[in-house]
């Protein structure tokens, strides 16, 4: 069965704002999960973040950032922000609607009309997600307020970037998420990030759809490691006495221990450890 049966979009022509359509997950379940990628301009940090995303193997990745230079090393599909002053696109994945709108201080009239038409086209989806590059529209955007009214009768969540720190707000009884940096080790002022209490840490958001509702976790990339975080060579470099020969049983000791039923594992050099 073709997974694209569960993916319908409104991009008619031109370069699509996602890298490919080889989605993770399977076709049997209506549940799925995706990662939300925040701002950042440090290629080294971005590359590490995407490598860690690949370990999660989500169905796809949504971005609140602009240009992400390492997006093509992302194994799941990577959805970019819409381009242009009136940029917008939508898609439905497994009966969940995604709206992606390029904004500055407010939505344009064209974007508001487009969003109205899309929401009328999909009135009964299980959930609606809205992605914006800039949370400033939450403050004084008149057309944004109109969009909120269009969304009011449905289940939805809102994501926006730019500010460089994480925070969750409640508006209209719904969750609105400021997505912090996924690709930088500095805060927007260029200073060292101040840590979790300030929402300033390299991060990803993981959104799991279970029975049609989102469960959202914030992942601190500073506390997520690859499996080679501690290896024997690293231990020996830090602590040269670790696993040296005087700690390895001799052949006679190994034979005695194995006779008692204790398995002695050996590395490629024949050393037990």
C-alpha angles and dihedrals in degrees: 000000000000113000088210087074084080095048120076122166140176100224103123104180146352129043110341115234093236132070101235143326103245095121123195122234127045140281100240099074130057088214120096141152138221139184125236112216119204136203128299142134105201108105092201093054092042091051092051092047092052092046088055090047088057089058090059093051094208121185089251145329128248119202131206089185131092120231112004107190096198097048094113092065088061107107097204118061111284115213114207127204117271116265131231136031093288095030118151140142137172140199139179120224118185093337095312119116123221123196119191117189130179108220143170116177095340145349115277121241088250091054092048092051090047092050091049090053094047093049090050089050091055107034098149106045116134095242140356126217123195121198124196131172095219131038093204089095088067090068109049107355108133094188089044089057087053089052089053089054090052089052096044099097095049138066109262146152129205129216128188136168141191101083094087098228137078124246136151119219132187117224127162086357090297133110118256115190129204104204115215128210121308095173110041140065092207133072121239090272090059092249129122113284112264097219141243099324088061095040088242110134134102103277151169129197117223115204117194118189109213119176089343096307130101125245109192129199128181113222118208104213090200088067098043117087139185115245092258093066088113120024133159094258090051092049092049090050092051096038111020092191093060114113093353122157096270087064095049116088116244120242090262092049091046091051091050092049093046090050086060090054099260112136114224112207119210133200124226090279092058094253118142117227 
